[in-house]
Amino acid sequence: MSGMLTLVLLGGSAMGKSATGNTVLGRRAFESRSSLRPVTIRVSESMEQVHGQQISVVDTPGILNRNALDMIRPVCGEYLHRLDSTVFLVVQKVDRVTADQIQALEKSMELLGEEGMRRSLLLFTHGAALEGQALEDFISEDEVSRLPEIFTRFGERHHVFDNVAGEPDQVQTLLQKIQRLLCPLSCSKQMSCSLILCLSPEDIELHTELRLVLLGLPGAGKSSTGNTVLGPNKFKTSCGFNSVSIVSECKTETVLGRQVKVVDTPGFSDEAMKPKKLFKCIIKSVLELTVGPHAFIIVVRLGRMNPRDTKLLELIPKLFDEVASKFTMVLFTHGDDLGDENIEDLIKNNNTMKTLVQTCERRYFVFNNKSRDRLQVRQLFEKIDQMIQNSGEDQCNSRIFELTTPEKIKEFFKQWWSKHGSCFCCCVRANADSDEEMHLLSQPLDA
């Protein structure tokens, strides 16, 4: 089996879904403990290389929990329509079955539908409770519940797990079963080929490569965002508000089955280089992506902003023309600081954020760079893909990608600098506090 394999865990609470995810990945990726209350309250995703296979595990809340279906339904819908390998593991523990457990199993099966059931496997946890008894014999002893009927619907697609003291090779055995499950579905590859023949080159590119340019203030979290997307330690980061990146840096990595290129640009500050040189460095980093980025990501740290920050955030979209602005979105970092606050309320109550988000046609995303949860990365990619599809434009039609000669680049610099240079200098200056500078910051920008 090659490429990414995604395992989606479904079932009731306290069935061992999170523990199963941890067993498969070989580490504590999901919180798992005994509790009278549900431990898993949201959908989360984590990845690992397991027996030479890239595995992504999606853990879900108990399907009967309050509001759980609202979270789980779109996840199942997404994976049912993905072309890469996906298997749904419906989890049930070896025990006397309750009515709620049967309801959770039936709700999971209903959610998957016929197509999803063909890609599903019934996984029993707490395998030690069988005490050597065959699973089939254990199931047949149940003359009260509908478990035997449910078991029959899965046919040969079942497996027993012991997340506490199971056999060392139980994960490998599970992966072999999954491979055998997916082999009869190889016709889906033929369907994929037929589908690709119907796609335009732009659509095919959409699913194979992604090119992102990160822009923003010093300390906004651009480099950390690059590391969250590509993997740890790709870009240098540090604590504090000072800019670590003093030159543009480009890194490429395979992420979630597609090639992703991220350009990390210097923070908009004159502490490392003079304003004009900084501006040229940022534009040059964009132009180096000769086929153009799929998205400009304006990275903003959640929190208070001073007048310079406010004016800079107004200036950043003016680096682009109308076409390029259609491929621009805002990414708020430090999402973990939100707590119980709603991002919509924060945007509504901050005029700068509200204007910036409106300029980007309300395209924004909230990131937590402290989290290893890969689901947020997948959701960001989906948002970018949707932005590209909705734009109705080719990003290479932007004027900025017509700057193919030194003369054109020089003319662009000259025009932009004559219009916004003074304000840019004032914004990026570390200590812009003179009366003249503060007056300039208070003035509206020219169109």
Secondary structure, DSSP 4 states (H G I P E B T S, - for coil): --SEEEEEEEE-TTSSHHHHHHHHHTS--S-----SS-S--S-EEEEEEETTEEEEEEE---TTSTTHHHHHHHHHHHHHT-SSEEEEEEEEESSPPPHHHHHHHHHHHHHHHHHHHHTEEEEEE-GGGGTT--HHHHHHT--SSSHHHHHHHTTT-EEE--TTT--TTHHHHHHHHHHHHHGGGGHHHHHHHHHHHHS-HHHHHHHHEEEEEEEE-TTSSHHHHHHHHH-TTSS---SSSS----S-EEEEEEETTEEEEEEEPPPS-TTSS-HHHHHHHHHHHHHTSTT--SEEEEEEESS---HHHHHHHHHGGGGS-HHHHTTEEEEEE-GGGGTT--HHHHHHT-HHHHHHHHHTTT-EEE--TT---THHHHHHHHHHHHHHHHH-S-GGGSGGGG--SHHHHHHHHHHHHHHHHHHHHHHH-TT--SHHHHHHHHSPPP-
